[in-house]
Amino acid sequence: MKKLNLLLTALVMALPAAAQTKSPNVLDLKESITDKAIVYPETFEQNTQKMLESWYMKNYTTTDDRYASEGDPATSDETIKKRLKAMPTVIEMPFNQIVRSYIDRYTSRSRAQVAVLLGLSNYYTPIFEQALEEKGLPLELKYLPVIESGLNPNAVSKHGAAGLWQLMLGTGKGLGLEVNSLVDERRDPYLSSEKAAGYLKDLYATYGDWTLAIAAYNCGPGTVNKALRRAGGDATDLDFWAIYKYLPEETRGYVPMFIAANYVMTYYKDHNISPVLATKPLVTDTVAVNSRLHFNQISDVLNIPVDELRILNPQFRKDLIPAGEGRSYFLILPSQQIHAYLLSEDDILAHDAIKYEQRETAEPGVAASSEPEITPELTAEATEPQISEADEKAQEEVAMVKAASAQKESQKGGATRTKTITHKVAAGETLASIARDYNVSQDDIKSWNSLRRNAVRTGQQLKILVPDDTASAGGDSASASSKAAAKASTKGTASKTAKTDNDTDNSAVKSGSKSKAEKAAKDDNASKKSSKKAKKSKQNSKASKKETPKSTTHTVTSGENLERIAKRNGVTVDELRKANPKLKGDMIHPGDKLNVPAKDSKSGKKTGKKKRKR
């Protein structure tokens, strides 16, 4: 009996010690926790590798390869502990075996990626800090996008999370972000940072602990709540480390990776890692866009690469800004281009407007109003609905009646006399380009020819009313013939022009003035040939007097770019690029020698005045 009592007493005394061994307190877990089956998130290396291969990294940055030539120096656990404690952070940054494994991964295997992250952080970090500061949140949260997306705004996870902050579709829409086929504001650096900061603030208000809030941001509040219930005890006394083993595998590494990111982005120099350097700093500003606009329109007018527009505006998924009908969007541009955009906004909107316009109505059997892009394998006829010869002849007759009626009305009202000419559509021409050539509107051409759409096809004949500056009907026909012949010859369609001339002559026969038309045409052609010969001989005499100008060499100074150098020397940027084939994109450095091509004598003041007049 005595032996039994002694045995029971020993067991009772051992129970507290055993309980203490099974349930260590939270403070002990932070320092002592270990995990031999760490799962590293796949998104980090995938997304940062994409950024390494991106257009911006290839064209506008240079890499200090010290991270490749100098290895990671040996660093003790005690040194890392001291550095973590010295970091000015509100969120606690404890050291343990799991945190150390992530630090080693950053500083050894992922050194090239860290160099990219450091370079890109110069652009993105101020955006993150501003959003966090406005919500009163700890600034160390700016490194969450580092582990979420590798600072790739186009990153998409296997679960559908997108953008720098990797917001799920439902979460993004719930936060008020627009997500559709054309726009995904989860990828907008400014809007997504603002919404993500608000979401983090709400999570912290729910849990009262930043490690739990960060874990909930990754796997969702529901998953964290389940882990808290399984861990037992008072939820207010638990943190991430206390529920570590009850969380999904990827979330277990989320907080340790966040701590490691803060460490390496602070102490990268101590591990011989150098950030990539931007040769063209991304200093940007925003401008409101109120009308539908395509990146190609901006690129063509302002000479900004489309890839650069994509880097700065990843929220527009199809290179299209669907503004209009009271809906506006903000376009991010290099700050030096904002003024140019504002001055050229009307030109940008008008450039290729027909190509990018949106149809408001559609009729069965009628092609889209915007002209389709024709590939070499497809002819113009293949892309257009086929019209029977009878229908086409009827349309032409109606057009001729309308044109004649309009001409009579203008003569009755004492207006400037007009004449009707026939224009044969050449390859590559559009309704807009033809209207510009004859200084008339597209609606007029459609009205004169009974067209129901803006598309025209190669070989189609159009009736066009132009001012009559000759005295006789024969002169009208001859002038029309000579103008059509000149226009067709410039586009390599001389054989087609002959047919146009014959058609015009036939119309002259119907009006009883064929002989006059032929005579006037001969006189007109003869006068033009003589004037061309005189002009050519005059140009040759001038050219013989002056020596051909030679190309010059320009030394690049600080603050200069290709556009400024081209403008100063009276050439275009494209001509400057052709003269310097070794140029990589638009990248130049102070001290570089550039060949400046000689200014073409044909592109003098007269040509410039003519273009401005048009």
Secondary structure, DSSP 8 states (H G I E B T S, - for coil): -HHHHHHHHHHHHHHHHHHHHHS--HHHHHHH---SS----HHHHHHHHHHHTSHHHHHHEE--THHHHS------HHHHHHHHHHS--SS-----HHHHHHHHIIIIITHHHHHHHHHHHHHHHHHHHHHHHHHT--GGGGGHHHHHHTT-TT-B-TTS-BTTTTB-HHHHHHTT--BSSSBBGGG-HHHHHHHHHHHHHHHHHHHS-HHHHHHHHHH-HHHHHHHHHHH-S-GGG--GGGGGGGS-HHHHTHHHHHHHHHHHHHHGGGGT----EESS---EEEEEE-S-EEHHHHHHHHT--HHHHHHH-TTBTTSEE--BTTB-EEEEEEHHHHHHHHHHHHHHHHTTHHHH---S---TT---SS-----TTS-HHHHS----HHHHHHHHHHHHHHHHHHHHHHHHTT---EEEEEEE--TT--HHHHHHHHT--HHHHHHHTT-SSS---TT-EEEEEEE--SSSHHHHHHHHHHHHHHHHHHTT-HHHHHHHHHHHHHHHHHTT-HHHHHHHHHHHHHHHHHHHHHHHHHHHHHHHHS-----EEEE--TT--HHHHHHHTT--HHHHHHH-TT-BTTB--TT-EEEE----GGGSHHHHHHHHH-
